[in-house]
Amino acid sequence: MGEGPINMLCTVPSPPQPQYRRMGWSRITCSGLPRWSNQGGRGTWKPETASNGAMAIFSVYVVNKAGGLIYQLDNYAPRAEAEKTFSYPLDLLLKLHDERVLVAFGQRDGIRVGHAVLSINGVDVNGKYTADGKEVLEYLGNPANYPVSIRFGRPRLTSNEKLMLASMFHSLFAIGSQLSPELGSSGIEMLETDTFKLHCFQTLTGIKFVVLADPRQGGIDSLLRKIYEIYSDFALKNPFYSLEMPIRVQPRCELFDQNLKLALEVAEKAGTFGPGS
Amino acid sequence: SSELFTLTYGALVTQLCKDYENDEDVNKQLDRMGYNIGVRLIEDFLARSNVGRCHDFRETADVIAKVAFKMYLGITPSITNWSPAGDEFSLILENNPLVDFVELPDNHSSLIYSNLLCGVLRGALEMVQMAVDVKFVQDTLKGDGVTEIRMRFIKRIEDNLPAGEE
């Protein structure tokens, strides 16, 4: 993941990119009748299937006016994990970082630098301790415990980390608008990397909707507007929901969750929304 | 249909009258309830109407009368009586859907029946960083020919501005 050329997304009809087979362009209008671009009738938009299929929108974050995270949704398929049996001595260099045991050196066979130890001998580890409370590094330093089967993978973000990242983004967003040489610039609207694109939409009232998606995924602008509508419907119109508070927790806004997931599916399939849908 | 809406609003006001017994308190409650509605309604309005930020009070007045009132109450009030400094104007409502079929009894002469609207406008504008004062100056329920709402711009709310709005 991440090797190779950057795929630039193409929206509105444009010549087919070498990276995807684009046979037509579907657009869902408010009347419900799809319109197809002329490729001899029906066509579908097929991105080059990556190893994890159509999961093109990775996560959604909603940040309130003060920079606090009020909603978060992860939509990606589980990351590649590698499980291997090792004998003493371990040829990977492990280190303790942020309460996790990470690979510092010794990339091979799908195990990369930065991957965390997820489980030992099939039993999930708990941060830097194994399930029975022993320290992982100690355990792996003892030749008596070998051969041992360790599963490595990309560590997931904990919810505290997500909270912190959201407030950090909130501040960076503000700095973005101040750094700009032009007066009256907005904050960060898009951040692009090799493997994902971050889109941010700030409403006039200061709420930010952030979507992380595949760089090739189109229609994120309309998805952001759609999420705004869903927020104003299912969160705000729920009288028991207090403004600026986390959406999922208390009181429960299940409908917001469900409708958001639906919107993500539609966006992934269709590529874009029609007006007023 | 709007009958249910009118009846619901009527039931709300009469219940408040029973609970508070004092017209002034009822007016305050209506304003507070309107405020709570306004702070939520503004997001729905912005999400659906896609209007951008208004740069002066005149633009604000236009958007309120032509887009917001139309969207939520189905009426388009007219904008008149601009103050010389451009910070006050009146909205003239020919008909007010809240007061269809309503007649104000004599013992409630200082009740501002539609005061909810004032709260809604105040709450909504506060969320887009505008502090305003909204009050009824004429009311068909009290015998006037039209319903007139006077809106006065107090100041721009500078704390907690969303980033990028100067």
Interface residues (C-beta under 8 A of the other chain):
Chain A: K65 A66 H170 F173 A174 G176 S177 L183 G184 S185 S186 G187 Q202 T203 L204 T205 G206 I207 R225 Y228 E229 Y231 S232 D233 L236 K237 L243
Chain B: V39 R40 I42 E43 D44 L46 A47 R48 N50 G52 R53 M127 V128 N160 L161 P162 A163 G164 E166
